[in-house]
Amino acid sequence: MLQRCLDLLAPALERPGAVVVDCTLGLGGHSEALLTRFPEARLIGLDRDKEALRLSGERLAPFGDRATLVHAIYADLAEVLDGLGLPAVQGILFDLGVSSMQLDEADRGFAYAQDAPLDMRMDQTTGISAAEVLNTYAPGELVRILRQYGEEKQAKRIVSAVVREREKEPFTNSARLVELIRDSLPQAAKRTGGNPAKRTFQALRIEVNGELSGLERAIPAAVDRIAVGGRIAVLSYHSLEDRLVKQVFAAGAASTAPPGLPVVPEKYQPKLKLLTRGAELPTEEEIAENRRAAPARFRGVERIREARL
């Protein structure tokens, strides 16, 4: 859905001196496309993964000082912009979830299809691993995580098996967890929704990286720091992310006036304009080209007013 991101951001980034923030730099594919499509724009790229920063830095080196890469999580967007002396920017892009690089590197432990250490940290220099979560969290907390972040209906059954097995031997690798999940679920649950470990792995990844709590800070910060006429584009990959983005965008696009006013004062009028009708989905061609695009949901907004008084 790269082309749709570029097209949505274009009216804001074709202006001389425009600044765009790629909040999820990854391997730099989106950033490279942005810098190529908008030759007068400056790019700020954020990523918590130092290896991603190194690789994307090599990729974006031909653009020289037009690209500034920062080791940071998107939750710290406001602080990063303050440090660069940028009170507002013209474009912001989020491509949420785990990157292809992280999925493809077996030793990161993100993929349930191959055996690997249960790490799942996007920034391997800090925080606790997925193995530590499995081995140390109280059963009730594990059930909450699987239900809330993985929308796993069989959370209690899976956690009971995890607690029983971790008493025998701590979890270290993904294959053992995948096998345990398969053995724990009833046959009916294993016949729907793809790999039965998918939801548990998603839940662990979100917990390890604080993804939703970070997004709860990042999306409002993006709305706050986008200039009038600027645009925000968001690609999300599961309902929890998309719901959060939808709520923030919808609130910004709604009037806050008390009901019954014959004329709505400017301070109550919407500050955002929705640019997508609901969440746009990838086309069949896009999915055929990249199967990982299948769950993507795309939303965009434009800032139409300054902050309310």
LUMFI-786059 format. One record per residue (C-alpha): residue number from 1; residue in three letters; x, y, z. Coordinates in pm, 1 decimal. Example, Ala and Ser with C-alpha at 12.3 -4.5 7.8 and 13.67 -1.06 7.14 Angstrom:
<rs>
+-----+--------+----------+----------+----------+
! num ! residu !       c1 !       c2 !       c3 !
+-----+--------+----------+----------+----------+
!   1 !    ALA !   1230.0 !   -450.0 !    780.0 !
!   2 !    SER !   1367.0 !   -106.0 !    714.0 !
+-----+--------+----------+----------+----------+
</rs>
This chain:
<rs>
+-----+--------+----------+----------+----------+
! num ! residu !       c1 !       c2 !       c3 !
+-----+--------+----------+----------+----------+
!   1 !    MET !      0.0 !      0.0 !      0.0 !
!   2 !    LEU !    303.9 !    222.5 !    -44.4 !
!   3 !    GLN !    156.6 !    410.0 !   -339.7 !
!   4 !    ARG !   -155.0 !    502.0 !   -144.2 !
!   5 !    CYS !     60.3 !    638.8 !    139.0 !
!   6 !    LEU !    259.2 !    852.0 !   -104.6 !
!   7 !    ASP !    -51.6 !    980.4 !   -281.7 !
!   8 !    LEU !   -225.4 !   1071.7 !     43.1 !
!   9 !    LEU !     77.7 !   1259.0 !    176.0 !
!  10 !    ALA !    157.8 !   1428.3 !   -156.3 !
!  11 !    PRO !    -43.7 !   1754.5 !   -116.3 !
!  12 !    ALA !    141.8 !   1827.3 !    208.1 !
!  13 !    LEU !    490.3 !   1719.4 !     99.1 !
!  14 !    GLU !    508.7 !   1884.5 !   -242.1 !
!  15 !    ARG !    556.9 !   2220.4 !    -73.5 !
!  16 !    PRO !    915.2 !   2354.9 !    -50.8 !
!  17 !    GLY !   1073.3 !   2293.1 !    288.4 !
!  18 !    ALA !    828.4 !   2020.4 !    390.3 !
!  19 !    VAL !    935.9 !   1782.6 !    668.6 !
!  20 !    VAL !    801.7 !   1428.6 !    692.6 !
!  21 !    VAL !    850.1 !   1186.7 !    981.2 !
!  22 !    ASP !    866.3 !    812.4 !    916.8 !
!  23 !    CYS !    784.8 !    688.1 !   1265.9 !
!  24 !    THR !    858.4 !    323.8 !   1178.1 !
!  25 !    LEU !   1171.2 !    338.3 !    963.4 !
!  26 !    GLY !   1247.3 !    -33.8 !    938.6 !
!  27 !    LEU !   1467.7 !   -105.6 !    637.3 !
!  28 !    GLY !   1392.9 !    238.7 !    493.5 !
!  29 !    GLY !   1169.2 !    137.4 !    203.0 !
!  30 !    HIS !    898.5 !    392.5 !    274.0 !
!  31 !    SER !   1156.0 !    660.3 !    352.9 !
!  32 !    GLU !   1343.1 !    598.8 !     28.4 !
!  33 !    ALA !   1017.4 !    629.7 !   -165.2 !
!  34 !    LEU !    926.3 !    952.0 !     18.3 !
!  35 !    LEU !   1264.3 !   1115.2 !    -47.7 !
!  36 !    THR !   1252.7 !   1011.7 !   -413.3 !
!  37 !    ARG !    893.9 !   1123.8 !   -475.6 !
!  38 !    PHE !    934.7 !   1456.4 !   -291.4 !
!  39 !    PRO !   1282.4 !   1588.8 !   -381.7 !
!  40 !    GLU !   1247.4 !   1907.4 !   -173.9 !
!  41 !    ALA !   1132.3 !   1731.0 !    142.3 !
!  42 !    ARG !   1341.0 !   1653.7 !    450.4 !
!  43 !    LEU !   1287.4 !   1324.9 !    631.4 !
!  44 !    ILE !   1314.5 !   1230.8 !    999.2 !
!  45 !    GLY !   1326.3 !    853.2 !   1047.7 !
!  46 !    LEU !   1263.3 !    687.2 !   1384.6 !
!  47 !    ASP !   1329.1 !    328.1 !   1485.0 !
!  48 !    ARG !   1397.2 !    151.0 !   1813.4 !
!  49 !    ASP !   1592.4 !   -125.6 !   1636.4 !
!  50 !    LYS !   1961.4 !    -34.3 !   1600.6 !
!  51 !    GLU !   2019.9 !   -291.7 !   1328.1 !
!  52 !    ALA !   1732.5 !   -142.9 !   1127.9 !
!  53 !    LEU !   1886.5 !    202.2 !   1168.9 !
!  54 !    ARG !   2220.9 !     76.7 !   1042.5 !
!  55 !    LEU !   2074.7 !    -92.3 !    736.4 !
!  56 !    SER !   1837.1 !    191.3 !    650.2 !
!  57 !    GLY !   2122.8 !    438.3 !    696.9 !
!  58 !    GLU !   2314.1 !    259.8 !    423.1 !
!  59 !    ARG !   2008.1 !    261.1 !    200.0 !
!  60 !    LEU !   1938.0 !    631.1 !    251.7 !
!  61 !    ALA !   2301.0 !    747.6 !    235.3 !
!  62 !    PRO !   2261.4 !    880.1 !   -123.8 !
!  63 !    PHE !   2012.6 !   1137.8 !      5.8 !
!  64 !    GLY !   2274.7 !   1297.1 !    230.8 !
!  65 !    ASP !   2153.9 !   1540.4 !    494.8 !
!  66 !    ARG !   1795.7 !   1525.9 !    368.5 !
!  67 !    ALA !   1754.1 !   1220.4 !    593.4 !
!  68 !    THR !   1800.6 !   1236.5 !    971.0 !
!  69 !    LEU !   1775.8 !    899.8 !   1148.4 !
!  70 !    VAL !   1705.3 !    878.0 !   1521.3 !
!  71 !    HIS !   1717.7 !    583.0 !   1761.6 !
!  72 !    ALA !   1379.4 !    630.9 !   1926.7 !
!  73 !    ILE !   1034.4 !    478.6 !   1960.9 !
!  74 !    TYR !    735.5 !    651.3 !   1805.5 !
!  75 !    ALA !    595.2 !    719.7 !   2151.3 !
!  76 !    ASP !    875.9 !    975.2 !   2186.9 !
!  77 !    LEU !    777.7 !   1164.0 !   1869.5 !
!  78 !    ALA !    723.0 !   1495.8 !   2047.8 !
!  79 !    GLU !   1054.7 !   1475.0 !   2231.6 !
!  80 !    VAL !   1241.7 !   1391.8 !   1909.5 !
!  81 !    LEU !   1088.6 !   1688.3 !   1727.4 !
!  82 !    ASP !   1165.9 !   1918.1 !   2021.0 !
!  83 !    GLY !   1528.1 !   1802.3 !   2012.1 !
!  84 !    LEU !   1547.6 !   1886.6 !   1641.6 !
!  85 !    GLY !   1384.3 !   2226.0 !   1690.0 !
!  86 !    LEU !   1074.2 !   2133.4 !   1488.5 !
!  87 !    PRO !    749.7 !   2259.2 !   1645.2 !
!  88 !    ALA !    545.1 !   2117.2 !   1356.5 !
!  89 !    VAL !    591.3 !   1897.9 !   1047.4 !
!  90 !    GLN !    398.9 !   1854.7 !    723.1 !
!  91 !    GLY !    375.1 !   1474.9 !    705.2 !
!  92 !    ILE !    380.5 !   1177.6 !    943.6 !
!  93 !    LEU !    375.9 !    810.3 !    845.8 !
!  94 !    PHE !    322.1 !    506.8 !   1069.4 !
!  95 !    ASP !    364.8 !    151.9 !    936.4 !
!  96 !    LEU !    282.8 !    -36.0 !   1255.9 !
!  97 !    GLY !    357.0 !   -387.2 !   1375.1 !
!  98 !    VAL !    667.8 !   -596.4 !   1329.2 !
!  99 !    SER !    895.0 !   -530.0 !   1031.0 !
! 100 !    SER !    978.8 !   -783.3 !    760.2 !
! 101 !    MET !   1342.0 !   -775.4 !    872.3 !
! 102 !    GLN !   1246.0 !   -875.9 !   1225.7 !
! 103 !    LEU !   1016.9 !  -1152.3 !   1100.4 !
! 104 !    ASP !   1281.9 !  -1288.1 !    864.2 !
! 105 !    GLU !   1568.1 !  -1296.0 !   1117.4 !
! 106 !    ALA !   1517.3 !  -1627.4 !   1294.1 !
! 107 !    ASP !   1712.0 !  -1535.0 !   1606.1 !
! 108 !    ARG !   1470.1 !  -1252.2 !   1692.4 !
! 109 !    GLY !   1193.3 !  -1498.6 !   1784.5 !
! 110 !    PHE !    903.4 !  -1311.7 !   1622.4 !
! 111 !    ALA !    797.0 !  -1585.0 !   1379.9 !
! 112 !    TYR !    612.4 !  -1891.3 !   1502.0 !
! 113 !    ALA !    694.5 !  -2084.8 !   1183.7 !
! 114 !    GLN !   1060.2 !  -2142.0 !   1278.4 !
! 115 !    ASP !   1236.9 !  -2232.9 !   1600.9 !
! 116 !    ALA !   1424.2 !  -1944.9 !   1763.9 !
! 117 !    PRO !   1501.2 !  -1792.4 !   2103.8 !
! 118 !    LEU !   1187.0 !  -1635.5 !   2252.2 !
! 119 !    ASP !   1310.9 !  -1276.7 !   2246.0 !
! 120 !    MET !   1068.8 !  -1055.7 !   2043.7 !
! 121 !    ARG !   1228.3 !   -728.0 !   2156.3 !
! 122 !    MET !   1238.5 !   -472.6 !   1875.9 !
! 123 !    ASP !   1518.4 !   -298.8 !   2065.4 !
! 124 !    GLN !   1742.5 !   -577.7 !   2188.3 !
! 125 !    THR !   1940.1 !   -340.0 !   2411.0 !
! 126 !    THR !   1661.1 !   -293.0 !   2662.8 !
! 127 !    GLY !   1352.8 !   -446.0 !   2820.1 !
! 128 !    ILE !   1243.8 !   -802.1 !   2896.3 !
! 129 !    SER !   1213.2 !  -1085.4 !   2647.7 !
! 130 !    ALA !    909.3 !  -1295.5 !   2563.2 !
! 131 !    ALA !   1070.1 !  -1586.7 !   2749.1 !
! 132 !    GLU !   1089.1 !  -1377.4 !   3066.7 !
! 133 !    VAL !    721.2 !  -1286.0 !   3030.2 !
! 134 !    LEU !    622.9 !  -1652.0 !   2992.8 !
! 135 !    ASN !    844.5 !  -1769.6 !   3278.0 !
! 136 !    THR !    779.5 !  -1499.4 !   3539.1 !
! 137 !    TYR !    436.2 !  -1339.9 !   3493.1 !
! 138 !    ALA !    153.9 !  -1451.2 !   3721.0 !
! 139 !    PRO !   -104.3 !  -1675.6 !   3551.0 !
! 140 !    GLY !   -377.4 !  -1411.9 !   3574.0 !
! 141 !    GLU !   -155.7 !  -1154.9 !   3406.5 !
! 142 !    LEU !    -69.5 !  -1395.2 !   3125.2 !
! 143 !    VAL !   -439.8 !  -1464.5 !   3068.7 !
! 144 !    ARG !   -508.9 !  -1089.5 !   3052.0 !
! 145 !    ILE !   -229.5 !  -1036.2 !   2797.5 !
! 146 !    LEU !   -344.9 !  -1318.5 !   2570.6 !
! 147 !    ARG !   -706.6 !  -1204.9 !   2585.7 !
! 148 !    GLN !   -642.8 !   -832.3 !   2551.8 !
! 149 !    TYR !   -355.1 !   -824.8 !   2304.8 !
! 150 !    GLY !   -412.0 !  -1149.9 !   2117.3 !
! 151 !    GLU !   -790.8 !  -1171.9 !   2140.8 !
! 152 !    GLU !   -726.8 !  -1537.1 !   2225.2 !
! 153 !    LYS !  -1047.0 !  -1712.1 !   2336.6 !
! 154 !    GLN !   -849.6 !  -2010.5 !   2468.2 !
! 155 !    ALA !   -623.3 !  -1796.9 !   2690.6 !
! 156 !    LYS !   -697.5 !  -1985.9 !   3014.7 !
! 157 !    ARG !   -631.7 !  -2323.5 !   2854.6 !
! 158 !    ILE !   -299.7 !  -2205.9 !   2703.4 !
! 159 !    VAL !   -181.2 !  -2035.7 !   3022.4 !
! 160 !    SER !   -260.5 !  -2342.0 !   3234.4 !
! 161 !    ALA !    -36.2 !  -2545.7 !   3005.7 !
! 162 !    VAL !    237.1 !  -2279.9 !   3012.3 !
! 163 !    VAL !    238.8 !  -2265.2 !   3394.1 !
! 164 !    ARG !    249.5 !  -2643.9 !   3420.9 !
! 165 !    GLU !    537.8 !  -2673.8 !   3173.8 !
! 166 !    ARG !    744.9 !  -2381.7 !   3302.4 !
! 167 !    GLU !    759.3 !  -2548.3 !   3645.3 !
! 168 !    LYS !    934.3 !  -2841.7 !   3478.9 !
! 169 !    GLU !   1166.9 !  -2629.4 !   3264.7 !
! 170 !    PRO !   1167.4 !  -2256.9 !   3176.0 !
! 171 !    PHE !   1071.0 !  -2161.6 !   2820.8 !
! 172 !    THR !   1358.5 !  -2051.2 !   2598.0 !
! 173 !    ASN !   1261.4 !  -2128.2 !   2237.6 !
! 174 !    SER !    959.8 !  -2073.3 !   2017.5 !
! 175 !    ALA !    912.9 !  -2430.8 !   1889.3 !
! 176 !    ARG !    830.1 !  -2564.1 !   2236.1 !
! 177 !    LEU !    569.4 !  -2290.2 !   2286.0 !
! 178 !    VAL !    412.5 !  -2354.7 !   1944.1 !
! 179 !    GLU !    387.4 !  -2725.7 !   2017.2 !
! 180 !    LEU !    234.8 !  -2659.1 !   2360.0 !
! 181 !    ILE !    -29.3 !  -2430.2 !   2207.9 !
! 182 !    ARG !   -118.7 !  -2690.4 !   1943.8 !
! 183 !    ASP !   -154.8 !  -2957.8 !   2209.8 !
! 184 !    SER !   -361.2 !  -2732.3 !   2437.7 !
! 185 !    LEU !   -632.9 !  -2627.4 !   2195.8 !
! 186 !    PRO !   -946.8 !  -2822.5 !   2107.2 !
! 187 !    GLN !   -965.9 !  -2948.2 !   1750.1 !
! 188 !    ALA !  -1230.0 !  -2691.5 !   1651.4 !
! 189 !    ALA !  -1003.4 !  -2402.3 !   1755.4 !
! 190 !    LYS !   -716.2 !  -2542.6 !   1550.0 !
! 191 !    ARG !   -920.5 !  -2552.5 !   1231.6 !
! 192 !    THR !   -979.6 !  -2175.2 !   1206.4 !
! 193 !    GLY !   -766.6 !  -1860.9 !   1186.5 !
! 194 !    GLY !   -439.7 !  -1998.3 !   1051.2 !
! 195 !    ASN !   -155.7 !  -2106.4 !   1278.5 !
! 196 !    PRO !   -299.5 !  -2157.3 !   1631.4 !
! 197 !    ALA !      7.6 !  -1988.2 !   1783.0 !
! 198 !    LYS !    -49.1 !  -1664.8 !   1589.8 !
! 199 !    ARG !   -259.2 !  -1487.6 !   1853.5 !
! 200 !    THR !    -32.8 !  -1583.9 !   2143.8 !
! 201 !    PHE !    278.0 !  -1464.2 !   1961.3 !
! 202 !    GLN !    105.5 !  -1136.2 !   1876.0 !
! 203 !    ALA !      7.9 !  -1086.0 !   2239.0 !
! 204 !    LEU !    359.7 !  -1154.9 !   2367.4 !
! 205 !    ARG !    514.3 !   -922.0 !   2109.3 !
! 206 !    ILE !    278.4 !   -637.5 !   2201.5 !
! 207 !    GLU !    350.4 !   -686.4 !   2573.8 !
! 208 !    VAL !    728.6 !   -709.4 !   2531.2 !
! 209 !    ASN !    747.2 !   -393.2 !   2321.2 !
! 210 !    GLY !    470.8 !   -191.3 !   2487.6 !
! 211 !    GLU !    322.8 !   -136.9 !   2142.4 !
! 212 !    LEU !    -28.2 !    -27.7 !   2233.8 !
! 213 !    SER !     74.9 !    193.5 !   2523.7 !
! 214 !    GLY !    329.2 !    354.4 !   2291.5 !
! 215 !    LEU !     69.1 !    403.2 !   2021.8 !
! 216 !    GLU !   -166.6 !    562.3 !   2274.7 !
! 217 !    ARG !     97.2 !    834.2 !   2314.1 !
! 218 !    ALA !    218.6 !    848.3 !   1956.0 !
! 219 !    ILE !   -104.3 !    907.0 !   1760.9 !
! 220 !    PRO !   -221.6 !   1203.4 !   1975.2 !
! 221 !    ALA !    133.2 !   1343.5 !   1959.1 !
! 222 !    ALA !    122.8 !   1317.9 !   1579.7 !
! 223 !    VAL !   -208.7 !   1504.1 !   1569.6 !
! 224 !    ASP !    -63.6 !   1769.2 !   1799.5 !
! 225 !    ARG !    254.7 !   1820.3 !   1594.3 !
! 226 !    ILE !    116.9 !   1810.1 !   1241.2 !
! 227 !    ALA !     95.9 !   2155.1 !   1079.0 !
! 228 !    VAL !   -223.1 !   2297.9 !    934.2 !
! 229 !    GLY !   -247.0 !   2146.4 !    586.7 !
! 230 !    GLY !    -23.2 !   1859.6 !    698.9 !
! 231 !    ARG !   -125.8 !   1496.3 !    671.0 !
! 232 !    ILE !    -90.4 !   1174.9 !    873.6 !
! 233 !    ALA !    -98.9 !    827.0 !    717.0 !
! 234 !    VAL !   -126.0 !    510.7 !    927.8 !
! 235 !    LEU !    -98.3 !    144.9 !    826.8 !
! 236 !    SER !   -208.5 !    -91.2 !   1104.2 !
! 237 !    TYR !   -217.4 !   -469.6 !   1103.6 !
! 238 !    HIS !   -460.9 !   -580.6 !   1371.2 !
! 239 !    SER !   -788.3 !   -457.8 !   1514.2 !
! 240 !    LEU !   -639.6 !   -324.5 !   1839.3 !
! 241 !    GLU !   -408.8 !    -82.7 !   1655.6 !
! 242 !    ASP !   -673.3 !     19.2 !   1404.2 !
! 243 !    ARG !   -934.3 !     80.8 !   1674.3 !
! 244 !    LEU !   -701.7 !    313.5 !   1862.2 !
! 245 !    VAL !   -611.5 !    509.8 !   1547.1 !
! 246 !    LYS !   -977.6 !    531.1 !   1447.2 !
! 247 !    GLN !  -1079.6 !    669.9 !   1786.6 !
! 248 !    VAL !   -814.0 !    943.3 !   1790.2 !
! 249 !    PHE !   -884.1 !   1047.0 !   1431.0 !
! 250 !    ALA !  -1261.8 !   1044.1 !   1482.9 !
! 251 !    ALA !  -1231.6 !   1259.4 !   1795.2 !
! 252 !    GLY !  -1020.9 !   1513.7 !   1608.4 !
! 253 !    ALA !  -1267.1 !   1523.6 !   1320.1 !
! 254 !    ALA !  -1569.9 !   1584.7 !   1545.1 !
! 255 !    SER !  -1713.2 !   1906.7 !   1680.9 !
! 256 !    THR !  -1682.9 !   1953.7 !   2056.6 !
! 257 !    ALA !  -1958.6 !   2213.0 !   2076.5 !
! 258 !    PRO !  -2235.3 !   2167.0 !   2333.1 !
! 259 !    PRO !  -2553.9 !   2044.2 !   2164.9 !
! 260 !    GLY !  -2807.6 !   2300.3 !   2048.0 !
! 261 !    LEU !  -2577.0 !   2589.5 !   1957.6 !
! 262 !    PRO !  -2719.5 !   2774.0 !   1652.4 !
! 263 !    VAL !  -2367.0 !   2868.8 !   1541.9 !
! 264 !    VAL !  -2058.1 !   2664.8 !   1632.4 !
! 265 !    PRO !  -1766.1 !   2887.5 !   1744.4 !
! 266 !    GLU !  -1433.4 !   2814.8 !   1578.7 !
! 267 !    LYS !  -1278.2 !   2678.3 !   1896.8 !
! 268 !    TYR !  -1529.8 !   2392.2 !   1892.4 !
! 269 !    GLN !  -1493.1 !   2304.6 !   1526.1 !
! 270 !    PRO !  -1303.0 !   1994.1 !   1408.6 !
! 271 !    LYS !   -925.5 !   2017.5 !   1373.5 !
! 272 !    LEU !   -893.5 !   1712.2 !   1149.0 !
! 273 !    LYS !  -1046.8 !   1606.9 !    819.6 !
! 274 !    LEU !  -1078.2 !   1233.8 !    752.4 !
! 275 !    LEU !   -917.2 !   1144.4 !    418.5 !
! 276 !    THR !  -1021.1 !    778.7 !    406.1 !
! 277 !    ARG !  -1371.5 !    639.6 !    431.5 !
! 278 !    GLY !  -1327.1 !    400.4 !    719.0 !
! 279 !    ALA !  -1018.4 !    181.1 !    696.3 !
! 280 !    GLU !   -903.9 !    111.0 !    340.2 !
! 281 !    LEU !   -796.5 !   -246.3 !    265.3 !
! 282 !    PRO !   -523.4 !   -376.6 !     35.7 !
! 283 !    THR !   -620.3 !   -484.9 !   -314.0 !
! 284 !    GLU !   -594.5 !   -843.7 !   -432.3 !
! 285 !    GLU !   -294.3 !   -740.1 !   -642.5 !
! 286 !    GLU !   -117.6 !   -591.7 !   -339.2 !
! 287 !    ILE !   -179.3 !   -908.6 !   -138.1 !
! 288 !    ALA !    -54.6 !  -1123.6 !   -426.0 !
! 289 !    GLU !    263.4 !   -915.4 !   -439.9 !
! 290 !    ASN !    315.6 !   -921.5 !    -62.7 !
! 291 !    ARG !    107.4 !  -1163.3 !    142.5 !
! 292 !    ARG !    205.2 !   -981.7 !    461.8 !
! 293 !    ALA !     -7.6 !   -689.3 !    341.8 !
! 294 !    ALA !   -327.5 !   -895.3 !    378.9 !
! 295 !    PRO !   -429.2 !   -770.0 !    727.5 !
! 296 !    ALA !   -331.3 !   -406.0 !    659.9 !
! 297 !    ARG !   -575.9 !   -125.4 !    737.4 !
! 298 !    PHE !   -503.5 !    223.9 !    604.6 !
! 299 !    ARG !   -630.0 !    553.8 !    748.9 !
! 300 !    GLY !   -534.2 !    915.1 !    682.0 !
! 301 !    VAL !   -622.5 !   1261.7 !    809.1 !
! 302 !    GLU !   -540.5 !   1624.0 !    732.3 !
! 303 !    ARG !   -498.6 !   1898.1 !    991.6 !
! 304 !    ILE !   -742.2 !   2177.8 !    900.5 !
! 305 !    ARG !   -724.6 !   2407.0 !   1203.9 !
! 306 !    GLU !   -482.9 !   2517.6 !   1471.9 !
! 307 !    ALA !   -528.5 !   2382.8 !   1821.0 !
! 308 !    ARG !   -847.6 !   2491.0 !   1989.4 !
! 309 !    LEU !   -824.9 !   2794.4 !   2214.6 !
+-----+--------+----------+----------+----------+
</rs>
